[in-house]
Amino acid sequence: MNTRRLTRDSFSPATVTGCVLTRDLRDAAGRLVLSKGTVLDDASASRLPDLAWDELHVVTLDVGDVHERDAGMRLAEVAAGPGVALGAAGGGHWPLESMHRGILDVRRSALDAVNHVEGLCVYTLYDAQVVDRGEVVARAKIVPFVLEEALLARGEGLARSSDGLVAVRPFLPVRVGAVVQESLGSRAMSRFEAALGEKVEWCGSSLMPPVFAAPTAVAVAAGLSDLLGAGARVIALAGSKPMDPLDAAFDALERIGARMVRHGVPAHPGSLFWLARAGEVPIVGMPSCGLFSQASVFDLVLPRLLTGERLEAHDLASLGHGGFLTRDMAFRFPPYRQARERGAVE
């Protein structure tokens, strides 16, 4: 790649045919005629004398150079992992779109390695973010108008080695159970079932009829056992008092042979959230105040569980980065309510 600066005195159309413009060119009225990044052919080069410019800036394509347009497409193709497809390019950017609802996986080490290659750029949404079908999860861009083939090939190899830079894990259609450890009253019970059902259904799963149990270890354990026996693959245990180590919920977990994964999460709201596991079935717990919230730790963890992800203590501990869940963090949560309202309008 070589750059050239030409004046009208040193210019002829034949000398720039095959070169790439690095600045927009306009006519005397200011209207755009040739855009930057254009590869000049005989026809476009012949128009140059009639356009408004004093100095012409171009780049020559040498053997082994790749134009931005082709390089961007190649980078986007290898950056797209499972569940991600290329969108329509525009403005020098190549969008990568989710093919379904799910959880975004960013191969961060590979992403960093690719972005360390001069001239290559891939930028993404946050890792583990909930995304919807058709949502742009990342974009690829080539910084210069012309890139060396060796640099592009290096980036392609890094992306291929990790099966893409971004992927979207789909939600699995599983049965979700719920045990409520206290009597909330019929109205509150209906609200709870509707709120949890909305979240579960948005993720493509189904909510089993909730079990409303007395706040005793025997009753809660029986409810959990019944749901496990009926095929629940994820269970929510609501209404517990997590700061009380003698709460019936913890005794009930021991009775059914469940193991506590982590008690408490470094995020708010929802820091009293806990995760246990009975065999391979995750059991998540939350206090009464978290039953109806739509923006808490529960809403970050539940979607990940519904992809089949096996969360461990270190996964929950990592939620501290970005765990200050203010209103500005709304983009991290599934848009349950918006989806319902769209359905009502449609």
NORWO-V712270 format. One line per field, one symbol per residue. phi: phi as a letter, one per 40 degrees, with the letter a starting at -180 (. if undefined). A space follows every 10 residues. Layout:
BEGIN
phi=???
END
This chain:
BEGIN
phi=.bcbbbbccb badccbcgcb cbbcbbcccg ccbbcdgccc bccccccdcc ccabbbbbbc ccdgcbcdcc cccccccccc cdgbbcccca ggbbcbbcca cibcbbcccc dccccccdgb bbbbccdgcc bbcgccbabb abcccbbcdc cccccccccc cbfgcbabcc cbcbcbbabb caccgccccc cccccccccc cdcgbbccdc bbbccbcccc cccccccccc gcbabbbbgc bccccbddcc ccccccgcbc cabgbcaach cccbbbabgb ccbbbacdcc cbcbabddcc cddccccgcc cbdccccccc cgccccdccd ccbdcdcccc cccccc
END
